[in-house]
Amino acid sequence: MKILFDENMPYAKEFFNNFAGSDTQLIPFSGRDLSPEQVVDADVLLVRSITQVNKTLLNENQKLTFVGTATIGTDHVDQAYLSDRNVAFHSAPGCNAVSVAEYVLSALVILAERYLLNLTEFTVGIVGGGNTGTRLSEKLSALGIQYKICDPLLADNINDSRDFYSLDEVLECDVISLHVPKVIGGEYPTYHLLDEMRLSNLREDQILISACRGEVIDNHALLALKNSGHGLKLVLDVWEGEPNVLMPLIEHTEIATAHIAGYSLEGKARGTEMLYQALCQHMNIEPICQLNTLLPAANISALELNQEFNEIVLNQLVKMVYDVRRDDAIFRQQLSSQGFDALRKNYPTRREFSAVQVILPFNADSDVPHRLGFSNA
């Protein structure tokens, strides 16, 4: 068996060595540069979002039985083509949802500090109520921050009891956070969901955060809006046309990063684990490897609070685990010299809140840190 895996999938060798008998090969590849020649005799292909999996890539391969993407999004995979060839396909829904939600929270903490804003007075509009939007809403609830979710697909689901709002209602919130896949056509397309008209209707005092797919916002229309002097504050992790970024747009952002919102160690490794479990099931093999046995301890793995939780403590806790300004600085200083993909490939290790145990005062009135995701044991 020949298993090809994206070199940026953490712990891939540890997980998939379980399949490595004497006749099995584990071969890493560069996601953007994968060629049909490399894939020609692969039995299993494991990718991330930068690899286009389609007939062009796989037409010469006659052995493939399983394709997996260690990502939430699947728009880079031609699933109809795989189905026609009877090739099993699995993604990793929700694998990095916590990571993206913590990216958004870090950005909000930084902007609140920068502009002397009160986080609890924000209203947050969440566009997309799937795994990521849900994790974000949970963290906002823990902080007492009001939010509205727009997701017409889920709103039609009688098994989802949440309150949903129209896109126009959500776009009136103080903060707008985008968490939808790229969908072209159909009943609910998201390509250029925020087009010139919708962008022009946003208020000067709003914050727009995009950590899903770059094409959800018309980047050229957004640049024109900012060039006109509009005061909209921007947090952009994703860019239309990646890896080619609309460079003049960067100078108009509060925070700019290289599509790394979901790049916590836990988030990426969770995607690897989910594909491992799916391949085990596909091959009728009992999984024996678990992520919690592979993750290292965080540099600071525990701390004790000596006062009641408040916004100052929140600021300190969030920035201790993940200060998004680090990634913003790397992006601005190294994008031109290193390139977009290299920034992602060489992304510094980042942990999630769950890697840190927070010990509360014995008389604490609330457990907000634990509801935010910090460990309590």
C-alpha positions in Angstrom: 0.0 0.0 0.0 1.2 3.5 -0.9 -0.1 6.4 1.3 0.6 9.9 0.2 0.1 12.7 2.8 0.5 16.4 2.9 3.7 17.3 4.7 1.9 19.8 6.8 -0.3 17.2 8.5 1.1 16.8 12.0 1.6 13.3 13.4 0.7 11.7 10.1 3.6 9.3 10.4 2.7 8.4 14.0 -0.9 7.7 13.0 -0.5 6.0 9.7 2.5 3.9 10.7 -0.2 1.5 11.9 -0.8 0.7 8.3 2.9 0.5 7.4 3.6 -3.2 6.9 6.6 -4.4 4.9 4.9 -3.5 1.7 3.5 -0.1 2.8 5.0 3.3 2.0 4.3 6.6 3.7 5.3 9.5 1.4 4.9 13.2 2.2 4.3 15.8 -0.5 4.1 19.6 -0.9 0.4 20.4 -1.1 0.5 23.1 -3.7 2.9 21.2 -6.0 1.5 17.7 -6.1 1.6 16.3 -9.7 -0.3 13.5 -11.5 3.1 11.7 -11.7 3.5 11.6 -7.9 0.0 10.2 -7.4 0.0 7.6 -10.3 0.4 4.6 -8.0 -1.1 5.8 -4.8 -3.6 3.8 -2.9 -4.5 6.5 -0.4 -4.2 10.3 -0.8 -4.4 12.6 2.2 -4.5 16.3 1.5 -5.2 19.8 2.9 -7.1 22.6 1.3 -4.4 23.9 -1.1 -4.4 20.7 -3.2 -7.0 20.4 -6.0 -8.2 16.8 -6.1 -9.8 16.3 -9.5 -9.6 14.3 -12.8 -6.5 16.3 -13.9 -4.6 15.1 -10.8 -5.9 11.5 -10.7 -6.7 10.5 -14.3 -3.5 8.4 -14.6 -4.1 6.6 -11.3 -5.9 3.3 -11.4 -5.3 2.1 -7.8 -6.7 4.8 -5.6 -9.3 3.7 -3.1 -9.4 6.5 -0.5 -9.1 10.2 -0.5 -9.2 12.3 2.7 -8.8 16.0 3.4 -7.7 17.1 6.9 -9.8 20.2 6.6 -13.4 21.4 7.2 -13.8 22.8 3.7 -14.2 20.4 0.7 -14.5 22.8 -2.2 -11.0 21.7 -3.4 -12.2 18.1 -3.9 -14.2 17.0 -6.9 -16.4 14.6 -5.0 -18.6 13.7 -7.9 -15.5 12.5 -9.8 -14.4 10.4 -6.8 -17.9 8.9 -6.5 -17.9 8.0 -10.2 -14.7 6.1 -9.6 -16.0 4.5 -6.4 -13.2 6.1 -4.4 -14.1 6.7 -0.7 -13.9 10.3 0.4 -13.7 11.7 3.9 -13.1 15.2 5.3 -12.6 16.4 8.9 -15.6 18.5 9.8 -15.1 20.6 12.9 -11.4 19.6 13.3 -10.2 23.2 13.6 -13.4 24.9 14.7 -12.1 25.6 18.2 -8.9 27.0 16.7 -10.8 29.5 14.4 -13.1 30.5 17.2 -10.1 31.3 19.4 -8.5 33.3 16.6 -11.6 35.4 16.4 -11.7 35.9 20.2 -8.0 36.9 20.2 -8.7 39.4 17.5 -11.6 40.9 19.4 -9.5 41.1 22.6 -6.7 43.0 20.7 -9.1 45.4 19.0 -11.0 46.1 22.3 -7.7 46.9 23.9 -6.5 49.0 20.9 -9.6 51.1 20.7 -10.7 51.1 24.4 -13.9 49.1 23.6 -15.9 47.1 26.0 -16.2 43.5 24.7 -19.4 42.8 26.6 -21.2 45.7 24.8 -20.5 44.2 21.3 -23.1 42.4 19.3 -21.6 39.8 17.0 -23.1 38.6 13.8 -22.0 35.1 12.9 -22.5 34.2 9.2 -22.5 30.4 9.2 -23.8 28.3 12.1 -21.9 25.1 11.5 -19.1 23.7 13.6 -17.0 26.9 13.7 -19.9 29.3 14.1 -21.2 27.2 16.9 -17.9 27.0 18.8 -17.6 30.8 18.5 -21.1 31.3 19.8 -20.3 29.1 22.8 -17.3 31.3 23.7 -19.3 34.5 23.2 -22.1 33.1 25.5 -19.5 32.4 28.1 -18.5 36.0 28.1 -22.1 37.3 28.0 -21.7 38.8 24.5 -24.8 38.9 22.4 -24.7 37.3 19.0 -27.0 36.6 16.0 -26.5 33.7 13.6 -27.3 33.6 9.9 -27.5 30.2 8.3 -30.5 29.6 6.0 -29.6 25.9 5.5 -29.7 25.2 9.2 -32.7 27.5 9.8 -34.7 25.1 7.6 -33.6 22.1 9.8 -36.4 21.3 12.3 -33.9 19.6 14.5 -31.9 22.8 15.1 -33.7 24.8 17.8 -31.5 27.9 17.7 -32.8 31.3 16.7 -31.6 32.3 13.2 -31.6 35.7 11.6 -31.5 37.1 8.1 -28.2 38.2 6.5 -29.3 41.8 6.6 -30.0 41.6 10.3 -26.7 39.9 11.1 -24.8 42.5 9.0 -26.1 45.2 11.3 -24.1 43.8 14.3 -21.1 45.6 15.7 -18.9 42.7 14.7 -19.4 40.5 11.6 -17.6 37.1 11.6 -17.7 35.0 8.5 -17.7 31.2 8.8 -19.1 29.7 5.6 -17.7 27.4 2.9 -17.2 28.7 -0.6 -20.3 27.9 -2.6 -20.7 28.9 -6.2 -24.3 28.7 -7.5 -27.2 26.9 -5.9 -29.9 28.3 -3.6 -27.5 29.8 -1.1 -24.2 30.8 -2.8 -21.5 32.3 -0.7 -19.1 33.4 -3.5 -18.9 37.2 -3.1 -21.5 37.1 -0.4 -20.2 40.4 0.7 -20.2 42.2 -2.7 -19.9 45.9 -3.5 -23.5 46.6 -2.5 -23.4 44.8 0.8 -20.0 46.2 1.7 -21.1 49.8 1.0 -24.0 49.4 3.4 -21.7 48.6 6.4 -21.2 51.2 9.1 -18.0 53.0 9.7 -17.8 51.7 13.3 -18.2 48.0 12.5 -15.6 45.2 12.6 -15.5 42.7 9.8 -13.7 39.3 10.4 -13.1 36.8 7.6 -11.7 33.4 8.6 -13.4 31.0 6.2 -12.7 31.4 2.4 -11.2 34.4 0.7 -13.8 34.5 -2.1 -16.7 35.1 0.3 -15.7 38.8 0.2 -15.1 40.6 -3.1 -11.6 41.8 -2.2 -11.4 44.4 -5.0 -14.7 45.9 -3.8 -13.4 45.9 -0.2 -10.2 47.7 -1.3 -12.2 50.3 -3.2 -14.4 50.8 -0.1 -11.3 51.3 2.1 -9.6 53.6 -0.4 -12.7 55.8 -0.3 -11.9 56.4 3.4 -14.5 54.1 5.0 -13.8 53.4 8.6 -14.7 49.7 8.6 -12.1 47.7 10.7 -10.8 44.6 9.0 -9.5 41.3 10.3 -8.6 39.1 7.3 -7.1 35.6 7.6 -8.3 34.6 4.1 -7.8 36.2 0.7 -9.4 36.0 -2.6 -7.0 34.2 -5.1 -4.7 32.6 -2.5 -1.8 32.3 -2.5 -1.8 35.6 -4.5 -2.9 38.3 -2.0 -4.3 41.7 -3.1 -1.3 43.4 -1.5 -2.7 47.0 -1.2 -5.6 45.6 0.9 -3.1 44.6 3.7 -2.4 48.2 4.7 -6.1 48.7 5.4 -6.4 45.8 7.8 -6.2 45.9 11.6 -5.0 42.3 11.6 -3.8 40.3 8.5 -2.7 36.7 8.5 -2.0 33.9 6.1 -5.0 31.6 6.4 -3.8 30.2 9.7 -6.9 30.8 11.9 -7.4 27.0 12.1 -3.7 26.2 12.4 -3.5 25.4 16.1 -1.5 22.3 16.8 -4.7 20.6 18.1 -6.7 21.8 15.1 -4.4 20.4 12.5 -3.6 17.2 14.4 -7.3 16.6 15.0 -7.8 16.6 11.3 -5.1 14.0 10.9 -6.7 11.8 13.6 -10.1 12.0 12.0 -8.7 10.8 8.7 -6.9 8.0 10.5 -10.1 6.9 12.1 -11.9 7.1 8.7 -9.2 5.0 7.0 -9.3 2.4 9.8 -13.1 2.1 9.3 -12.7 1.9 5.5 -10.1 -0.9 5.9 -12.0 -2.6 8.8 -9.0 -2.0 11.1 -9.3 -1.3 14.8 -7.8 2.2 15.5 -5.1 2.0 18.2 -3.5 5.5 18.0 -5.0 8.5 19.9 -4.1 12.1 19.6 -4.1 12.7 23.4 -1.1 10.4 23.6 0.9 12.4 21.1 0.3 16.1 22.0 3.1 17.6 24.1 2.5 19.6 27.2 2.1 23.4 26.6 5.0 25.6 27.6 2.8 27.1 30.3 0.4 24.2 31.2 -1.2 25.6 34.4 -1.8 28.8 36.2 -3.8 30.0 39.2 -6.0 33.1 39.3 -5.9 35.2 42.4 -8.9 37.4 41.6 -12.3 37.2 40.1 -12.5 36.8 36.3 -12.9 40.1 34.5 -12.0 41.6 31.1 -8.5 42.4 32.2 -7.9 38.8 33.2 -9.5 37.7 29.9 -7.1 39.9 28.0 -4.1 38.4 29.9 -5.3 34.8 29.5 -6.1 35.0 25.8 -2.8 36.7 24.9 -0.8 34.3 27.0 -2.1 31.3 24.9 -2.5 33.0 21.6 -1.8 36.7 20.7 -2.8 37.1 17.1 -0.5 40.1 16.7 2.4 37.7 16.4 0.9 36.2 13.2 0.0 39.7 11.9 3.6 40.8 12.3 5.0 37.7 10.6 2.5 38.2 7.7 3.4 41.9 7.2 7.2 41.4 7.5 7.7 38.2 5.7 4.9 37.8 3.0 6.9 39.5 0.2 10.2 37.6 1.0 8.8 34.2 2.0 5.5 33.8 0.2 2.1 32.9 1.4 2.5 29.1 1.3 5.9 29.3 3.1 4.3 31.2 6.0 1.7 28.5 6.4 4.2 25.7 6.1 6.6 27.2 8.7 3.8 28.4 11.0 5.0 28.5 14.6 3.5 26.1 17.1 0.3 27.5 18.6 -1.9 25.8 21.3 -5.5 26.0 22.1 -7.0 27.2 25.4 -7.6 23.5 26.4 -3.8 23.0 26.7 -3.7 25.3 29.8 -5.3 24.4 33.1 -6.7 27.5 34.9 -7.2 27.2 38.7 -9.9 29.5 40.0 -10.0 31.2 43.4 -11.7 28.9 45.9 -14.6 31.4 46.3 -14.9 32.2 42.5 -18.5 33.1 41.5 -18.2 31.8 38.0 -16.2 29.4 35.8 -15.9 31.6 32.7 -12.4 30.4 31.9 -13.5 26.8 31.8 -16.5 27.7 29.6 -14.1 29.4 27.3 -12.2 26.2 26.9 -9.4 26.4 29.4 -8.9 23.1 31.2 -10.1 22.6 34.8 -8.2 19.4 35.5 
